[in-house]
Amino acid sequence: MPDKTSESLRDAALRYHEFPRPGKLEIRATKPLATGNDLARAYSPGVAEACLEIKDDEVNAARYTARGNLVAVVSNGSAVLGLGNIGALASKPVMEGKAVLFKNFANIDCFDIEVNESDPEKLADIVCALEPTFGAVNLEDIKAPDCFIVEKLCRERMNIPVFHDDQHGTAIVVGAAAKNALHVAGKSFENIKIVSTGGGAAGIACLNMLLKLGVKRENVWLCDIHGLVYEGREEDMNPHKAAFAQASDKRTLDEVIDGADLFLGLSGPNVLKPEMVAKMAKRPIIFALANPTPEIMPDAARKVAPDAIIATGRSDFPNQVNNVLCFPFIFRGALDVGATEINDEMQIACVDGIAELARTTTSAEAAAAYKGEQLTFGADYLIPKPFDPRLVAVVSSAVASAAMSSGVAKRPMEDLGAYRAKLNQSVFKSALLMKPVFEAARAAARRIVFAEGEDERVLRAAQEILRETTETPILIGRPEVIESRAERLGLSIRPGQDVQIVNPENDPRYRDYWTSYHRIMERQGVTPDLAKAILRTNTTAIGGIMVHRGEADSLICGTFGEYRWHLNYVQQILGGGSYAPHGALSMMILEDGPLFIADTQVRIEPTPEEIAETVIGAARHVRRFGLTPQIALCSQSQFGNIPCDTGARLRAALEILDDKRRDFIYEGEMNIDTALDPELRERIFPNSRLEGAANVLVFAHADAASGVRNILKMRSGGLEVGPILMGMGNRAHIVSPSITARGLLNMAAIAGTPVAHYG
């Protein structure tokens, strides 16, 4: 009977490829083509100007065309995954998939090119003829030894990077995994014995990479389907295998495995037997990379060698050796400096970047993508996960640097730090907009107290706060819980050393805290016993009291619970005098830029005076991000055309705002589409004060503001920064339960800016 699970996966995979439209790729224009003027610039006559610039200097192709970010994924389908020689057309889903990975992980555009050509020299001729179209070529799934011939000819004749990923991508990731495995095992490349199975392109490339990393050739024992590759052997030999021939009378894998430190398998299932593993050195390293069934299953290896360090090619075991850790990022760095090739220096830089990243704290984004997995550097975490967003900046910048230092970069960069920051901005959408806020936060050493200090997101945020700002995180929570969770998550922060801890169960300041709260609330029905209970269990109240007493500068709370419940305690403890919450402002980062929404939380149906106060506060906060506020007051009414309550309150708010000269632009009341579409607004209300599209929308009802915010977040891919609590002098912010660790880091930066900095 067929396996129901495999049948289900097959059906799901086929549906994935067929619907809602066939395939995994499409082509989109990057420039507008809506008017005759657009057409004249995109095509004749304007296109001639770009052509002439490129004719004068070929480097200009990267300025005026997509070539500098365009890779060809080329295959003849002769060695496709585990499917073998299935032909060019049948390989197309794989090549489309490769292109999708390039786009998703490194924002590189690709054309997949499947070629009906089995002669390696003729295939090389075809690839070389494509050079004017592409900035680089990724050769894929070409059988050995043809792949060696194709790559050699293309690299000799082409002036752009040519990279056979099956060889070099695998070799780079194996090199990174081996480097970290040796670190864990306490061994070195110079002294280890390696036994490898698989004399194909990937296996040979991996061995060559290990030689570049310091392994001695005489310590490498290569076996294939016929046994050991030895001097004088004639059967199924080629120069690439012969380079690893041993002068030995041994002939089998079982004979040569004795004392091996590293087994490298790129062959087939069940090649390595448990009794062979038992002969290996102490703390053996086993890379069983055959797919889908490895040379030995991890549990079988550990039965005879419990201390073994194991990697496979499968995603359902730790340490998956996956080429996606390499090829998008090595191409990203190579393209961005206009490299003419991908040389040894660039490949080793890629190895070092991948290995280094695994030894640092795991990102919150990777942890979220691999929920429940142990992502702490060690025997079961040798290399990063593909969805770690830091890969593009770390690896690509290392590759770009190596290309420049080795002299193959046609467009070298002056500022690698700026390049790395730009790459981070490409994956962390908030990075660019948050830059001025982080700069201000770094200049002010403020103390930020987190009410929910045991939360994983808070712990990850605290780690990043220490790395990216001068702020001091204070965590409210049980020290033993914080320490154990930080250790389990692979974080380096420790209570009392890196972060200050307030233990609600046992803190020497408890009496001071409850008496402070009682003094604030004694005329509002709070008895001493109630004050004691609240300050023992309510972490938001504890954080508020710390700010009230000057022991912290700002409180962040709300990772769980209802917003207005937290707001009640913030108002009780920190309100009064010049401090009163007058709105929550959320910045939604969209594909075409930021859009601010207010008031999403604080006032359900604000009065005209409260709306005006929200508008003024929003203008002040928008400037913190280096932006000029363009504020639209939004309603179903449009410049008085509907007699509704929201429209009336917004018009009254406008009158209040107009009473004084304001240093920002505002207008209303209007529909949302009118606020965002200048041409529509010009037809409806040509005398509007707004210039261009509004970047702040203020509503007269929290339902409308919150609804727009959530629609943008859930259906438009909007990334929220906030909500920012206005009116509290930056002394408290209440986040939403859906906030991420990076969102908390952003809020800490906002909280870390002194009030005087932004007025």
SVG drawing of the C-alpha trace seen along z (x, -y; Angstrom):
<svg xmlns="http://www.w3.org/2000/svg" viewBox="-26 -81 78 85">
<polyline fill="none" stroke="black" stroke-width="0.4" points="0.0,0.0 1.3,-3.5 2.4,-5.6 -0.3,-8.1 2.2,-10.7 4.3,-10.6 1.1,-10.7 -0.1,-13.7 3.3,-15.5 3.2,-14.7 -0.3,-16.1 0.6,-19.2 3.8,-19.8 2.0,-19.5 -0.7,-21.9 2.0,-24.3 3.5,-24.3 0.2,-24.5 -1.9,-27.0 -2.9,-29.9 -0.8,-30.1 1.7,-27.6 5.3,-27.8 7.1,-29.8 8.3,-32.9 7.0,-36.0 8.6,-39.1 7.6,-42.5 8.5,-46.0 10.5,-48.2 9.6,-51.5 6.2,-53.1 4.7,-52.8 1.4,-54.6 1.9,-57.7 3.2,-58.6 6.1,-60.3 7.0,-57.0 6.9,-55.2 9.2,-57.7 11.8,-57.2 11.4,-53.4 11.6,-52.8 12.2,-54.9 13.6,-57.5 14.9,-57.7 16.3,-54.2 18.9,-55.2 20.6,-57.4 21.2,-54.4 22.5,-52.3 25.1,-54.9 26.3,-55.2 26.9,-51.5 28.6,-51.5 31.0,-54.1 31.7,-52.2 30.5,-48.6 30.5,-49.3 27.5,-51.5 25.4,-48.4 25.2,-48.0 23.8,-51.6 21.2,-51.6 20.1,-47.9 19.2,-45.1 22.3,-43.2 24.2,-44.0 21.5,-42.1 20.7,-39.4 21.9,-35.8 21.5,-32.9 20.7,-29.5 21.8,-27.2 21.4,-23.4 21.1,-20.6 19.3,-18.4 21.9,-15.7 22.3,-15.3 19.2,-16.7 19.0,-16.3 18.5,-12.6 16.7,-12.1 19.6,-11.7 19.6,-12.5 16.0,-13.6 16.7,-16.1 16.5,-19.8 12.8,-20.3 12.1,-18.1 14.7,-20.0 12.8,-23.3 11.0,-23.2 14.3,-22.8 15.8,-25.7 12.8,-27.9 13.1,-26.9 16.7,-28.0 15.7,-31.4 13.1,-31.8 15.8,-31.1 18.1,-33.8 15.2,-36.3 13.9,-35.4 17.2,-35.3 19.3,-37.9 16.9,-39.9 18.8,-38.7 16.8,-38.4 17.2,-35.2 16.4,-33.7 16.3,-29.9 17.8,-28.6 17.4,-24.9 19.5,-23.8 19.2,-20.7 22.9,-20.1 24.9,-17.1 28.2,-18.0 30.1,-19.9 32.1,-22.0 29.0,-23.0 27.2,-23.8 30.0,-26.0 29.8,-27.8 26.1,-28.5 26.7,-29.8 29.6,-32.1 27.4,-33.6 24.9,-34.7 27.5,-37.0 26.0,-40.3 22.7,-39.5 23.9,-38.5 26.0,-39.7 26.8,-36.2 26.1,-32.5 25.1,-29.7 25.7,-26.3 23.4,-23.7 22.8,-20.0 25.3,-19.1 26.8,-15.6 30.5,-14.9 33.0,-15.1 31.1,-17.3 30.5,-20.0 34.3,-20.4 34.8,-21.0 31.9,-23.4 32.9,-25.5 36.6,-25.6 35.8,-26.8 33.3,-29.4 35.6,-30.7 38.4,-31.1 36.4,-32.9 33.9,-34.9 34.5,-38.2 31.7,-37.6 31.4,-35.2 30.7,-31.6 29.9,-29.3 28.9,-25.6 26.9,-25.5 26.7,-21.7 30.5,-21.8 31.5,-25.0 28.3,-25.8 28.3,-22.4 32.1,-22.8 31.7,-26.1 28.9,-25.0 30.8,-21.8 33.9,-23.9 31.9,-26.1 30.4,-23.1 33.7,-21.3 35.4,-24.4 32.9,-24.6 32.7,-20.9 36.5,-20.8 36.1,-23.8 33.6,-21.8 35.7,-18.6 38.9,-20.4 40.7,-19.3 42.4,-21.2 42.4,-20.9 46.2,-20.3 46.0,-17.1 42.8,-15.3 42.4,-12.2 39.5,-12.4 37.8,-9.5 35.4,-10.5 32.9,-8.5 31.9,-10.0 34.2,-10.9 31.6,-13.2 31.8,-16.9 30.5,-17.8 32.8,-15.4 35.9,-16.5 35.1,-20.2 34.6,-19.5 38.0,-17.9 39.7,-20.7 38.0,-23.2 39.2,-21.3 42.7,-21.3 42.5,-25.1 41.4,-25.3 44.5,-23.4 43.9,-19.7 47.0,-17.8 46.5,-15.9 48.2,-12.8 45.5,-12.6 42.7,-12.4 41.4,-8.9 38.9,-9.0 36.6,-6.0 34.0,-5.6 31.7,-2.8 34.8,-0.7 36.6,-1.2 39.7,-3.2 41.1,-5.6 44.8,-4.3 47.8,-5.0 47.8,-2.8 44.0,-2.3 42.6,-2.5 38.9,-1.7 36.5,-4.7 39.3,-7.2 39.8,-10.9 42.4,-13.5 40.2,-15.0 40.0,-11.6 43.6,-10.8 44.7,-13.9 43.6,-12.1 45.1,-8.6 46.8,-7.0 49.9,-4.8 48.3,-1.9 47.4,1.7 44.1,1.1 41.1,1.3 37.9,0.9 36.1,-1.8 36.2,0.6 39.9,0.9 40.7,-2.9 38.1,-4.2 40.2,-3.2 41.2,-6.2 39.4,-8.7 38.4,-12.0 36.0,-13.1 33.8,-11.0 32.6,-13.0 29.8,-11.2 28.4,-12.4 27.5,-9.0 24.5,-6.9 22.4,-5.4 23.8,-3.1 27.4,-3.2 28.8,-3.8 28.1,-0.9 27.9,-1.2 30.9,1.1 32.9,-1.3 31.9,-4.3 33.2,-2.3 36.7,-2.3 36.8,-6.1 38.7,-8.4 37.2,-9.7 34.6,-12.5 34.2,-11.5 32.7,-14.0 30.3,-12.4 29.0,-14.3 26.5,-11.9 25.1,-14.1 23.4,-11.7 19.8,-12.6 17.2,-11.5 18.8,-8.6 22.2,-9.4 25.2,-7.1 24.3,-6.4 21.3,-7.5 22.3,-9.7 20.7,-7.4 22.6,-4.4 25.9,-6.3 25.3,-7.5 24.6,-4.0 28.3,-3.2 29.7,-6.7 27.5,-8.7 29.8,-11.7 29.7,-11.9 29.2,-15.3 26.8,-14.6 25.6,-16.6 23.2,-15.5 21.6,-16.9 18.1,-16.6 16.1,-19.3 14.6,-16.9 18.0,-16.4 20.3,-19.0 23.1,-20.5 21.5,-20.4 24.2,-21.1 22.2,-23.3 23.6,-25.3 21.2,-28.1 23.4,-29.2 26.0,-30.1 25.0,-30.8 22.6,-33.7 25.0,-35.6 28.2,-34.9 26.5,-36.1 25.1,-39.1 28.6,-40.2 30.2,-39.4 27.5,-41.3 27.6,-44.4 31.3,-45.0 31.2,-43.9 33.5,-40.9 34.9,-39.3 35.0,-35.9 34.4,-34.1 37.9,-33.2 39.3,-31.2 39.6,-34.2 35.9,-34.9 34.9,-31.3 37.0,-31.2 35.5,-34.5 32.1,-32.9 33.2,-29.9 34.4,-32.1 31.3,-34.3 28.9,-31.4 31.0,-29.7 31.3,-32.9 27.6,-33.6 26.8,-30.2 29.0,-31.0 27.1,-34.2 23.7,-34.4 20.9,-33.1 18.6,-35.8 15.0,-36.1 13.8,-35.8 15.6,-32.4 14.3,-31.2 10.7,-32.1 11.2,-30.3 12.5,-27.1 10.3,-27.2 11.2,-24.5 14.6,-23.7 17.8,-24.2 19.7,-26.9 22.7,-27.3 26.2,-26.8 27.5,-23.3 27.4,-19.8 23.8,-20.1 24.2,-23.7 27.3,-24.0 25.9,-26.3 23.2,-28.9 19.7,-28.2 18.8,-29.4 16.1,-31.8 18.6,-33.7 18.2,-37.2 21.8,-38.2 23.3,-35.9 23.0,-38.4 24.9,-41.2 27.5,-39.0 28.4,-36.8 27.9,-39.1 30.0,-41.9 32.8,-39.4 32.7,-38.2 32.7,-41.8 35.6,-42.6 37.6,-39.6 36.8,-40.4 38.2,-43.9 41.3,-42.8 42.0,-40.1 41.7,-42.6 38.7,-41.1 36.2,-43.9 35.4,-46.3 33.3,-48.5 35.0,-48.6 33.3,-50.2 34.7,-52.9 32.6,-52.1 32.0,-48.5 30.3,-49.4 27.7,-51.4 27.3,-48.5 26.7,-46.1 24.1,-48.5 22.4,-48.7 22.1,-44.9 20.7,-44.8 18.1,-47.4 17.1,-45.1 16.0,-42.4 15.1,-44.5 12.5,-46.9 12.6,-49.1 16.4,-49.6 16.6,-52.7 13.7,-54.6 14.9,-53.7 18.5,-54.9 18.1,-58.5 16.3,-57.0 19.1,-54.6 21.7,-57.3 19.9,-59.4 19.5,-56.5 23.3,-55.7 24.0,-59.2 21.9,-58.8 22.6,-56.1 19.0,-55.5 17.7,-52.7 14.8,-50.8 12.7,-48.5 10.7,-45.7 7.7,-44.6 7.6,-41.1 11.3,-40.3 10.9,-36.5 9.4,-36.6 11.7,-35.2 11.2,-38.2 12.2,-40.5 15.3,-38.4 16.3,-38.5 15.6,-42.3 17.8,-42.8 20.7,-41.0 20.4,-43.3 20.0,-46.4 23.3,-45.8 24.9,-45.3 23.3,-48.2 22.7,-50.9 24.2,-52.4 21.0,-51.7 20.7,-49.5 18.0,-46.9 16.2,-46.1 14.2,-43.0 11.3,-42.3 11.2,-38.5 12.5,-35.6 16.3,-35.4 16.5,-31.6 13.8,-31.6 15.6,-34.4 18.9,-32.6 17.7,-29.2 15.7,-30.6 18.6,-32.8 20.9,-29.7 18.4,-27.5 18.0,-30.2 21.8,-30.5 21.9,-34.1 24.9,-35.4 23.1,-37.7 23.1,-36.7 21.1,-38.2 23.1,-40.6 26.0,-40.7 24.7,-42.0 21.2,-43.1 19.7,-44.3 16.9,-42.1 14.0,-43.0 12.6,-39.9 8.9,-40.4 9.0,-37.5 12.0,-38.7 13.4,-42.2 15.0,-44.2 13.1,-47.3 9.7,-45.7 8.7,-47.8 9.8,-51.0 7.9,-50.1 4.5,-49.3 4.7,-52.3 5.4,-54.5 2.4,-53.0 0.2,-53.4 1.1,-57.1 0.0,-57.7 -3.2,-55.7 -4.3,-55.9 -7.1,-58.5 -8.3,-56.2 -9.4,-53.3 -6.1,-51.4 -5.3,-50.0 -1.8,-49.0 -2.7,-45.3 -3.9,-45.9 -0.8,-47.9 1.4,-45.1 -0.5,-42.5 -0.3,-44.7 3.5,-45.3 4.1,-41.6 2.3,-40.4 1.8,-43.3 5.0,-43.8 3.6,-46.8 3.0,-48.6 6.5,-47.6 8.0,-49.1 5.9,-52.2 7.1,-52.7 10.7,-52.3 10.3,-55.1 8.3,-57.2 11.2,-56.8 13.9,-57.6 15.3,-54.1 14.5,-53.7 13.9,-56.2 11.3,-54.4 8.9,-51.4 8.0,-49.0 5.1,-46.7 2.3,-44.9 3.8,-41.8 0.8,-40.0 -2.5,-41.3 -4.9,-44.0 -3.6,-47.4 -6.0,-49.5 -5.3,-47.3 -1.6,-48.3 -2.6,-51.9 -4.6,-52.1 -1.5,-51.5 0.7,-53.8 -1.8,-56.6 -2.2,-55.9 1.5,-55.9 3.1,-58.2 0.2,-60.4 -0.5,-63.8 1.0,-67.3 2.2,-67.7 1.9,-63.9 -1.3,-62.5 -1.6,-59.9 -3.2,-61.5 -2.9,-58.9 -1.1,-55.8 0.8,-56.3 1.9,-53.3 4.3,-53.6 3.5,-51.0 6.4,-50.4 5.0,-49.5 6.7,-48.7 6.4,-52.3 7.4,-53.9 6.1,-54.5 2.5,-55.5 1.7,-56.6 -1.7,-55.8 -3.3,-57.5 -5.0,-57.1 -5.1,-53.3 -5.5,-52.6 -5.9,-55.4 -9.1,-57.3 -12.0,-55.5 -14.0,-58.6 -11.7,-61.6 -13.1,-65.1 -12.0,-67.8 -9.4,-69.1 -8.1,-65.5 -7.8,-65.1 -5.9,-68.3 -3.6,-67.1 -3.0,-63.8 -2.2,-65.7 0.4,-67.8 1.9,-64.8 2.0,-62.8 3.8,-65.7 6.5,-65.8 7.1,-62.0 7.2,-61.7 10.1,-64.2 12.0,-61.8 12.3,-59.5 13.8,-62.3 10.5,-62.7 8.4,-65.8 4.8,-65.2 2.0,-65.5 -1.1,-64.9 -4.6,-64.0 -7.6,-63.9 -9.7,-61.0 -13.4,-60.3 -16.2,-59.0 -17.0,-62.7 -15.0,-64.6 -14.5,-68.4 -18.0,-68.7 -20.0,-66.6 -21.6,-64.3 -23.1,-65.5 -21.6,-62.8 -20.2,-62.8 -16.6,-62.0 -16.6,-64.7 -17.9,-67.3 -15.3,-66.5 -12.5,-66.6 -13.7,-69.9 -13.7,-71.3 -10.2,-69.9 -9.1,-71.8 -10.4,-75.0 -8.4,-74.4 -5.3,-73.7 -5.9,-76.8 -6.1,-79.0 -2.3,-79.0 0.4,-79.0 1.7,-75.4 5.1,-74.3 3.7,-71.3 1.1,-70.6 -2.3,-69.2 -5.6,-69.0 -9.1,-67.4 -11.6,-66.0 -11.2,-63.6 -11.4,-60.0 -8.3,-57.8 -8.0,-57.5 -8.1,-61.3 -5.4,-61.6 -3.1,-59.2 -3.8,-60.2 -2.7,-63.8 -4.3,-63.7 -7.7,-62.7 -7.4,-65.3 -6.6,-68.0 -9.8,-67.2 -12.0,-67.2 -10.4,-70.0 -7.8,-71.9 -7.0,-74.3 -5.8,-71.6 -2.8,-72.4 -1.4,-68.9 1.5,-68.4 1.7,-65.0 0.5,-61.9 -0.2,-62.1 2.2,-60.1 0.1,-60.5 -3.6,-59.4 -5.5,-60.6 -8.9,-59.2 -11.8,-60.3 -12.5,-56.8 -10.1,-54.2 -12.0,-51.5 -11.1,-53.1 -7.5,-53.7 -7.0,-50.2 -8.8,-48.6 -6.6,-50.3 -3.5,-49.5 -4.4,-45.8 -5.4,-45.5 -2.0,-47.0 -0.2,-44.6 -2.1,-41.4 -2.9,-41.9 -0.3,-44.3 2.8,-43.0 3.1,-46.2 5.8,-46.1 4.6,-48.0 6.9,-50.1 4.9,-51.0 2.5,-51.8 4.2,-54.9 2.4,-56.2 2.2,-60.0 1.9,-62.4 3.9,-60.6 7.3,-62.2 8.7,-59.0 8.5,-57.5 6.3,-54.6 5.2,-52.6 2.7,-49.9 3.3,-47.4 0.9,-44.9 1.1,-41.1 2.0,-40.4 5.2,-42.4 8.5,-40.7 11.9,-40.8 13.0,-43.3 9.9,-45.4 10.8,-45.5 14.4,-46.6 12.9,-49.4 10.6,-50.5 13.6,-50.4 15.4,-52.8 12.4,-55.1 12.2,-54.9 15.9,-55.5 15.7,-59.0 15.4,-61.8 12.3,-64.0 14.5,-67.0 15.8,-65.5 12.5,-65.7 10.7,-68.6"/>
</svg>
